[in-house]
Amino acid sequence: MIFTAIFVVFAAILVPLALKTVLEKNLTHSAIFLMTFLFVLSGLFIFLGASLVGTIELLVFIGAVVTLLVFTLMLTGGRELE
């Protein structure tokens, strides 16, 4: 029962973050929402017992991919989408 409630809480956090990532017009804000989404998703993986997948997601996706995306957006002047 408690595991289902915690899973629902994680899902309730993940769905709005995913929507904000896709629908945000500011690219830098979208990258920040993506990083937060991936962080919560890795927490969900760790909670479900897949600690290796959660750790890899933390290291690879958040540590490398999103950081590279943020630096790229800042160097190119990530403007708002029209």
Secondary structure, 3 states (H helix, E strand, C coil): CHHHHHHHHHHHHHHHHHHHHHHCCEHHHHHHHHHHHHHHHHHHHHHCCCHHHHHHHHHHHHHHHHHHHHHHHHHHCCCECC
